[in-house]
């Protein structure tokens, strides 16, 4: 079984506005953009709707900046964070100031969440925490990746449970011996030529509701 990859990057597109896609009869959710490469359906963030500045008309030439998510089944999703009406042929690859925080967020430290509840700890959670610290230190990733303890992630009997952020990839029944290969898999830039570990991530739909706390020092694990 292979991990379902999800890659996130910033994008810039320019093209002709074709119209909005409305849901529930009145909610503007997406816009249709015709470009030289074809037609795109782009989800609108609140920031994008606010950045338009005036009502768009079909035929308007737009420059759009936003976030692109690509999954391993070639499913591509676009979300706009900034829209600007431009003259046809006018283009800019410069990231707008209002989108810069998003780019900075992509440069921020990655995080590995580790369940700290008793069931996960009894099943080897303490050893997993120590193995993570060791693996990150060996690869020079200590300053780039944060280990954080969390409250219950559910699926207690499948512990230990860990999650790699920001992509929310969850793994259950992890042992300390699995950790080096997982770190190699998620941070290949630090481990050239490292082989991937074929583990199936679990669902992490409830992660946004988990109260995250800083992981305690390893002496108390």
C-alpha positions as a Markdown table, in Angstrom:
| # | Residue | x | y | z |
|---|---|---|---|---|
| 1 | Unk | 0.0 | 0.0 | 0.0 |
| 2 | Unk | 1.3 | 3.4 | -0.9 |
| 3 | Unk | 0.9 | 6.7 | 0.8 |
| 4 | Unk | -1.6 | 9.1 | -0.9 |
| 5 | Unk | 0.6 | 12.1 | -1.6 |
| 6 | Unk | -0.7 | 15.6 | -1.4 |
| 7 | Unk | 1.4 | 18.5 | -2.7 |
| 8 | Unk | 0.6 | 22.2 | -2.0 |
| 9 | Unk | 2.0 | 25.1 | -3.8 |
| 10 | Unk | 1.2 | 28.7 | -4.8 |
| 11 | Unk | 0.0 | 29.4 | -8.3 |
| 12 | Unk | -0.5 | 32.4 | -10.6 |
| 13 | Unk | -3.0 | 32.3 | -13.5 |
| 14 | Unk | -4.1 | 34.9 | -16.1 |
| 15 | Unk | -7.1 | 34.6 | -18.3 |
| 16 | Unk | -10.6 | 35.7 | -19.3 |
| 17 | Unk | -13.4 | 35.7 | -16.7 |
| 18 | Unk | -16.3 | 33.5 | -17.8 |
| 19 | Unk | -18.6 | 33.7 | -14.9 |
| 20 | Unk | -19.3 | 32.6 | -11.3 |
| 21 | Unk | -20.4 | 29.3 | -10.0 |
| 22 | Unk | -23.2 | 29.7 | -7.5 |
| 23 | Unk | -24.3 | 27.2 | -4.8 |
| 24 | Unk | -27.5 | 27.0 | -2.8 |
| 25 | Unk | -29.0 | 29.5 | -5.2 |
| 26 | Unk | -27.1 | 32.6 | -4.1 |
| 27 | Unk | -23.7 | 31.7 | -2.6 |
| 28 | Unk | -20.8 | 32.6 | -5.0 |
| 29 | Unk | -18.3 | 29.8 | -4.4 |
| 30 | Unk | -16.1 | 29.6 | -7.6 |
| 31 | Unk | -15.3 | 31.4 | -10.8 |
| 32 | Unk | -14.6 | 30.1 | -14.2 |
| 33 | Unk | -11.4 | 31.3 | -15.9 |
| 34 | Unk | -10.5 | 30.7 | -19.6 |
| 35 | Unk | -6.7 | 30.5 | -20.1 |
| 36 | Unk | -4.4 | 29.5 | -22.9 |
| 37 | Unk | -4.2 | 26.1 | -21.3 |
| 38 | Unk | -7.9 | 25.6 | -20.9 |
| 39 | Unk | -10.7 | 26.4 | -18.6 |
| 40 | Unk | -10.3 | 26.4 | -14.8 |
| 41 | Unk | -12.8 | 26.3 | -12.0 |
| 42 | Unk | -11.3 | 28.2 | -9.0 |
| 43 | Unk | -12.6 | 28.2 | -5.5 |
| 44 | Unk | -12.9 | 31.7 | -4.0 |
| 45 | Unk | -11.6 | 32.6 | -0.5 |
| 46 | Unk | -13.0 | 35.5 | 1.5 |
| 47 | Unk | -9.8 | 37.4 | 0.7 |
| 48 | Unk | -10.3 | 36.8 | -3.0 |
| 49 | Unk | -13.8 | 38.1 | -3.0 |
| 50 | Unk | -12.7 | 41.2 | -1.1 |
| 51 | Unk | -9.7 | 41.8 | -3.4 |
| 52 | Unk | -11.8 | 42.1 | -6.6 |
| 53 | Unk | -12.7 | 45.7 | -5.8 |
| 54 | Unk | -15.6 | 45.9 | -8.2 |
| 55 | Unk | -18.2 | 43.7 | -9.9 |
| 56 | Unk | -16.7 | 41.4 | -12.5 |
| 57 | Unk | -18.2 | 41.1 | -16.0 |
| 58 | Unk | -17.7 | 38.2 | -18.4 |
| 59 | Unk | -14.8 | 39.0 | -20.6 |
| 60 | Unk | -12.8 | 40.8 | -17.9 |
| 61 | Unk | -9.1 | 39.8 | -18.0 |
| 62 | Unk | -7.9 | 38.6 | -14.6 |
| 63 | Unk | -4.7 | 37.8 | -12.8 |
| 64 | Unk | -5.3 | 35.3 | -10.0 |
| 65 | Unk | -2.9 | 34.2 | -7.2 |
| 66 | Unk | -3.7 | 31.4 | -4.9 |
| 67 | Unk | -3.0 | 27.9 | -3.6 |
| 68 | Unk | -2.9 | 24.7 | -5.7 |
| 69 | Unk | -3.4 | 21.3 | -4.1 |
| 70 | Unk | -2.4 | 18.2 | -6.1 |
| 71 | Unk | -3.1 | 14.6 | -4.9 |
| 72 | Unk | -1.5 | 11.5 | -6.2 |
| 73 | Unk | -4.5 | 10.7 | -8.4 |
| 74 | Unk | -3.9 | 13.9 | -10.3 |
| 75 | Unk | -6.8 | 15.6 | -8.7 |
| 76 | Unk | -6.0 | 19.3 | -8.8 |
| 77 | Unk | -7.8 | 21.9 | -6.7 |
| 78 | Unk | -7.3 | 25.6 | -7.0 |
| 79 | Unk | -8.2 | 28.2 | -4.4 |
| 80 | Unk | -7.9 | 31.9 | -5.1 |
| 81 | Unk | -6.6 | 34.4 | -2.5 |
| 82 | Unk | -6.1 | 37.5 | -4.6 |
| 83 | Unk | -7.8 | 38.6 | -7.9 |
| 84 | Unk | -6.8 | 41.6 | -9.9 |
| 85 | Unk | -8.4 | 43.0 | -13.1 |
| 86 | Unk | -5.6 | 43.7 | -15.7 |
| 87 | Unk | -5.3 | 44.6 | -19.3 |
| 88 | Unk | -5.0 | 41.7 | -21.8 |
| 89 | Unk | -1.4 | 40.6 | -22.0 |
| 90 | Unk | -0.4 | 42.4 | -18.8 |
| 91 | Unk | 1.2 | 39.9 | -16.4 |
| 92 | Unk | 3.1 | 39.9 | -13.2 |
| 93 | Unk | 4.8 | 37.0 | -11.4 |
| 94 | Unk | 5.4 | 39.2 | -8.3 |
| 95 | Unk | 3.5 | 37.9 | -5.3 |
| 96 | Unk | 1.0 | 40.5 | -4.0 |
| 97 | Unk | 1.6 | 41.8 | -0.5 |
| 98 | Unk | -1.7 | 40.4 | 0.7 |
| 99 | Unk | -0.7 | 36.9 | -0.5 |
| 100 | Unk | 2.8 | 37.1 | 1.0 |
| 101 | Unk | 1.7 | 35.7 | 4.5 |
| 102 | Unk | 0.5 | 32.6 | 2.8 |
| 103 | Unk | 3.9 | 32.0 | 1.2 |
| 104 | Unk | 5.6 | 32.7 | 4.5 |
| 105 | Unk | 3.3 | 30.1 | 6.1 |
| 106 | Unk | 4.6 | 27.5 | 3.7 |
| 107 | Unk | 8.1 | 28.3 | 4.8 |
| 108 | Unk | 7.2 | 27.9 | 8.5 |
| 109 | Unk | 8.3 | 24.9 | 10.6 |
| 110 | Unk | 6.6 | 21.6 | 9.9 |
| 111 | Unk | 5.0 | 19.8 | 12.8 |
| 112 | Unk | 4.6 | 16.2 | 14.0 |
| 113 | Unk | 1.7 | 15.7 | 16.3 |
| 114 | Unk | 2.0 | 12.8 | 18.8 |
| 115 | Unk | -1.0 | 11.7 | 20.9 |
| 116 | Unk | -0.1 | 11.9 | 24.6 |
| 117 | Unk | -3.1 | 10.1 | 26.1 |
| 118 | Unk | -2.5 | 7.0 | 28.2 |
| 119 | Unk | -3.6 | 4.4 | 25.7 |
| 120 | Unk | -1.1 | 5.6 | 23.1 |
| 121 | Unk | 1.6 | 6.0 | 25.7 |
| 122 | Unk | 1.1 | 2.5 | 26.9 |
| 123 | Unk | 1.4 | 1.2 | 23.4 |
| 124 | Unk | 4.8 | 2.8 | 22.8 |
| 125 | Unk | 4.1 | 6.5 | 22.5 |
| 126 | Unk | 7.0 | 7.5 | 24.7 |
| 127 | Unk | 9.5 | 5.5 | 22.6 |
| 128 | Unk | 8.0 | 7.0 | 19.4 |
| 129 | Unk | 8.6 | 10.6 | 20.8 |
| 130 | Unk | 12.2 | 9.8 | 21.6 |
| 131 | Unk | 12.7 | 8.1 | 18.2 |
| 132 | Unk | 11.3 | 11.2 | 16.5 |
| 133 | Unk | 13.7 | 13.5 | 18.4 |
| 134 | Unk | 16.6 | 11.3 | 17.5 |
| 135 | Unk | 15.6 | 11.0 | 13.8 |
| 136 | Unk | 15.2 | 14.7 | 13.4 |
| 137 | Unk | 18.5 | 15.4 | 15.2 |
| 138 | Unk | 20.4 | 12.9 | 13.0 |
| 139 | Unk | 19.1 | 14.6 | 9.9 |
| 140 | Unk | 19.6 | 18.2 | 11.0 |
| 141 | Unk | 15.9 | 18.9 | 11.1 |
| 142 | Unk | 15.5 | 19.9 | 14.7 |
| 143 | Unk | 15.2 | 23.6 | 13.8 |
| 144 | Unk | 12.8 | 22.9 | 11.0 |
| 145 | Unk | 10.3 | 20.5 | 12.5 |
| 146 | Unk | 8.4 | 20.7 | 15.8 |
| 147 | Unk | 7.2 | 17.8 | 17.8 |
| 148 | Unk | 4.0 | 18.5 | 19.7 |
| 149 | Unk | 1.9 | 16.5 | 22.0 |
| 150 | Unk | -1.9 | 16.5 | 21.6 |
| 151 | Unk | -5.0 | 15.3 | 23.4 |
| 152 | Unk | -6.9 | 12.2 | 22.3 |
| 153 | Unk | -7.0 | 11.7 | 18.5 |
| 154 | Unk | -9.5 | 8.8 | 18.9 |
| 155 | Unk | -8.8 | 5.3 | 17.5 |
| 156 | Unk | -7.1 | 4.7 | 20.9 |
| 157 | Unk | -6.8 | 0.9 | 20.3 |
| 158 | Unk | -4.8 | 1.6 | 17.1 |
| 159 | Unk | -2.2 | 3.7 | 19.0 |
| 160 | Unk | 0.4 | 5.1 | 19.0 |
| 161 | Unk | -1.1 | 7.7 | 16.7 |
| 162 | Unk | 1.0 | 10.5 | 15.0 |
| 163 | Unk | 0.2 | 13.1 | 12.4 |
| 164 | Unk | 2.5 | 15.0 | 10.0 |
| 165 | Unk | 1.4 | 18.6 | 9.5 |
| 166 | Unk | 0.5 | 20.6 | 7.5 |
| 167 | Unk | -0.8 | 17.9 | 5.2 |
| 168 | Unk | -2.6 | 16.1 | 8.1 |
| 169 | Unk | -1.2 | 12.7 | 7.2 |
| 170 | Unk | -2.0 | 10.3 | 10.0 |
| 171 | Unk | -0.3 | 7.0 | 10.9 |
| 172 | Unk | -1.5 | 4.5 | 13.5 |
| 173 | Unk | 0.2 | 1.5 | 15.3 |
| 174 | Unk | 3.5 | 3.2 | 14.8 |
| 175 | Unk | 6.6 | 1.7 | 16.6 |
| 176 | Unk | 9.9 | 3.5 | 17.3 |
| 177 | Unk | 11.5 | 1.4 | 14.5 |
| 178 | Unk | 9.1 | 2.9 | 11.9 |
| 179 | Unk | 10.1 | 6.5 | 12.7 |
| 180 | Unk | 13.3 | 6.8 | 10.7 |
| 181 | Unk | 11.7 | 5.6 | 7.4 |
| 182 | Unk | 8.7 | 7.9 | 8.0 |
| 183 | Unk | 10.9 | 10.9 | 8.6 |
| 184 | Unk | 12.8 | 10.0 | 5.4 |
| 185 | Unk | 9.5 | 9.8 | 3.5 |
| 186 | Unk | 8.2 | 13.2 | 4.7 |
| 187 | Unk | 11.5 | 15.1 | 4.5 |
| 188 | Unk | 13.4 | 13.6 | 1.6 |
| 189 | Unk | 15.4 | 16.8 | 1.1 |
| 190 | Unk | 17.2 | 15.9 | 4.3 |
| 191 | Unk | 17.8 | 12.3 | 3.3 |
| 192 | Unk | 18.8 | 11.9 | -0.4 |
| 193 | Unk | 18.0 | 8.5 | -1.8 |
| 194 | Unk | 16.1 | 7.4 | 1.2 |
| 195 | Unk | 13.6 | 4.6 | 0.7 |
| 196 | Unk | 9.9 | 5.3 | 1.5 |
| 197 | Unk | 8.0 | 3.3 | 4.1 |
| 198 | Unk | 4.8 | 1.9 | 2.7 |
| 199 | Unk | 2.3 | 2.8 | 5.5 |
| 200 | Unk | -1.2 | 3.7 | 5.0 |
| 201 | Unk | -2.2 | 7.0 | 6.6 |
| 202 | Unk | -5.4 | 7.1 | 8.5 |
| 203 | Unk | -8.2 | 9.7 | 8.4 |
| 204 | Unk | -7.6 | 12.9 | 10.3 |
| 205 | Unk | -10.9 | 14.7 | 9.9 |
| 206 | Unk | -11.0 | 15.7 | 13.6 |
| 207 | Unk | -7.5 | 17.2 | 13.8 |
| 208 | Unk | -8.7 | 20.8 | 13.6 |
| 209 | Unk | -10.7 | 20.2 | 16.8 |
| 210 | Unk | -7.7 | 18.8 | 18.8 |
| 211 | Unk | -6.3 | 21.2 | 21.4 |
| 212 | Unk | -2.5 | 21.1 | 20.7 |
| 213 | Unk | 0.0 | 21.6 | 23.5 |
| 214 | Unk | 3.7 | 21.8 | 23.3 |
| 215 | Unk | 5.3 | 18.4 | 23.8 |
| 216 | Unk | 6.9 | 18.0 | 27.2 |
| 217 | Unk | 10.7 | 17.5 | 27.5 |
| 218 | Unk | 11.8 | 14.0 | 26.8 |
| 219 | Unk | 12.9 | 13.5 | 30.4 |
| 220 | Unk | 9.3 | 13.3 | 31.5 |
| 221 | Unk | 8.1 | 11.0 | 28.7 |
